[in-house]
Structure formats: structure tokens, C-alpha cells
């Protein structure tokens, strides 16, 4: 069994008695349960605490750069990017709120890319005192997204639910520090205080402080960005992940 899905915990919690029985039977019959992060172990064990046959294998970062982007050479303004489905779950409204409240010592631009509640997000941006510094764009194809990602200085993803975020892996893979939240497996992607800053979901003050800290300190962005790239190489490169998967199947 290989488990994915950002709301798999909700799926399990709300399952009917018959579906829960089917889930138990499925997991009990599995020779191994592959999970994206150790956090998912608790979700599976909420279905059946006796299940212990877990192997953690993250998704691979196919676009990890050969070298981190030179953030030190980036000129002002500091450019922040958010990418994901627009809505409360990804925390885009929290980001707009925190960005609006933050005290920046340098010029800053925030770019929001996504689909979903596009018009609601545009309306929220219009209400911001910093609306001229925020742009809202529709979703872009992945090949174009990875081309433009190195032009930014940091990525922010203040999600309320996240099992394993490829957006975070991609940002680290180019050497961008990340701001995210302590949900799902994010802490196993972004090492808090090393390659980014994590805060509790919905904590606008903490998110505001994190934005201020990384925007106002270029040296910190550079050091965290390099640490993030090294983490992506060590933990999420295709070879590392495929070797783990091959080892698992050989053991089976």
C-alpha cells in the first residue's frame, strides 16, 4: 500500500463503518505500507493501531538544480512567491493578511499563483494597504513554473493541511528558503530554523514575524537557501528516493 492525499486523515475519520472495515482489511493484508512522512503513520494507525509495517519514502524532487540560485546577486525588491490552490486550506488569505501587516525595511513584492477561489483572492488583495505590491495570477503549467521559480527570493506556503508538499521541495531544490506551517509532513521537508521558518497554521503574528525576518535579512535568506538546497539533494533527489524504493521492493 502506498498512501498519498492531503486530507487522508479526514477521509479516515469520516469513513462509514463498512469503509473503515475495508481500510483495516486492506492495511492488514499489505506486506508493507509506504508513507510520505512519519506523520502519516499515526493516521493509518487511527484506523488500526496494530499496523506496524511502515516504510517512509518521500516524493522525489525531479527539478532539483545542480547548484543553488545565487540569492546574494538578486536585486530589490525582495520577491516572494506562493503557489497552490487558492482557498483557506493553503493559507493564502493568512499570507495576504500577514504581508499587509508586516514592517519591511526593503521593497517587497508578493506573487500569488493558483486556481480555485481566484476572485475571492483578488478581492482580498484589493482590501490590502499593500495591494500595489501583490499580484494575483492564474495557475501556470509546471514547466513554466520551475523556470520562473529561481527568480524569486523565498516561497511561502502557510497551509492548514499538507501531507507532503512538492512546492516546498521544489523551492528548496532551487535554493530558496521557505516559510510554512507545522502541519502534516512539512517539518520533515523544511527543517525549522535551518532552511526555512515554520509556524502554527492560522498564527498571523508568527507568519508576519517570519516574513519580516527573512525579507529584512538577506544574509539569512542566502544561508537558509543554501541549507535548503543541500537538504533537497540529500533527502529528495530522484536517486536517493528511487534507491529507497528499490531497497523496499527488494526486501519484499
HUBEL-V868274 format. One record per pair of residues at least 24 apart in sequence whose C-alpha atoms are under 7 Angstrom apart, sorted by the first residue. I is the first residue (numbers start at 1). J is the second residue. If there is no record, write none. Layout:
# HUBEL-V868274
i=[I | I]
j=[J | J]
This chain:
# HUBEL-V868274
i=[1 | 1 | 1 | 1 | 2 | 2 | 2 | 3 | 3 | 5 | 6 | 6 | 6 | 7 | 9 | 12 | 20 | 24 | 36 | 37 | 37 | 39 | 39 | 57 | 57 | 57 | 58 | 58 | 59 | 60 | 60 | 60 | 60 | 61 | 61 | 61 | 61 | 61 | 62 | 62 | 63 | 63 | 64 | 64 | 64 | 64 | 65 | 65 | 68 | 68 | 68 | 68 | 69 | 69 | 69 | 71 | 71 | 72 | 76 | 77 | 77 | 77 | 77 | 78 | 78 | 78 | 78 | 78 | 79 | 79 | 79 | 79 | 79 | 79 | 80 | 80 | 80 | 80 | 80 | 80 | 80 | 81 | 81 | 81 | 81 | 81 | 81 | 81 | 82 | 82 | 82 | 82 | 82 | 82 | 83 | 83 | 83 | 84 | 84 | 85 | 85 | 85 | 86 | 86 | 86 | 86 | 86 | 87 | 87 | 89 | 89 | 89 | 90 | 90 | 90 | 90 | 91 | 91 | 91 | 91 | 94 | 94 | 95 | 96 | 98 | 98 | 98 | 99 | 100 | 100 | 100 | 101 | 102 | 102 | 103 | 104 | 104 | 104 | 105 | 106 | 108 | 109 | 109 | 110 | 110 | 111 | 111 | 112 | 112 | 113 | 113 | 113 | 114 | 114 | 115 | 150 | 154 | 155 | 156 | 158 | 159 | 160 | 169 | 172 | 172 | 172 | 172 | 173 | 173 | 173 | 174 | 175 | 175 | 175 | 175 | 176 | 176 | 177 | 177 | 177 | 177 | 194 | 194 | 195 | 195 | 195 | 195 | 196]
j=[30 | 32 | 33 | 34 | 33 | 34 | 35 | 34 | 35 | 163 | 161 | 162 | 163 | 161 | 43 | 47 | 47 | 48 | 164 | 185 | 188 | 184 | 185 | 241 | 244 | 245 | 236 | 241 | 236 | 236 | 237 | 238 | 241 | 169 | 170 | 236 | 237 | 238 | 237 | 238 | 170 | 173 | 170 | 173 | 174 | 237 | 173 | 174 | 174 | 175 | 226 | 229 | 150 | 174 | 175 | 153 | 222 | 222 | 107 | 106 | 107 | 108 | 109 | 107 | 108 | 109 | 153 | 215 | 108 | 109 | 110 | 152 | 153 | 154 | 109 | 110 | 111 | 152 | 153 | 154 | 155 | 110 | 111 | 112 | 152 | 154 | 155 | 156 | 111 | 112 | 113 | 155 | 156 | 157 | 112 | 113 | 114 | 113 | 114 | 114 | 115 | 116 | 114 | 115 | 116 | 117 | 118 | 116 | 117 | 159 | 160 | 161 | 157 | 158 | 159 | 160 | 157 | 158 | 159 | 160 | 202 | 204 | 158 | 125 | 204 | 207 | 208 | 208 | 128 | 129 | 130 | 208 | 208 | 212 | 212 | 212 | 215 | 216 | 216 | 216 | 133 | 133 | 134 | 134 | 135 | 135 | 136 | 136 | 137 | 137 | 138 | 139 | 138 | 139 | 139 | 174 | 178 | 179 | 180 | 201 | 201 | 201 | 232 | 225 | 228 | 229 | 232 | 228 | 229 | 232 | 229 | 225 | 226 | 228 | 229 | 225 | 228 | 221 | 224 | 225 | 228 | 224 | 227 | 224 | 225 | 227 | 228 | 224]
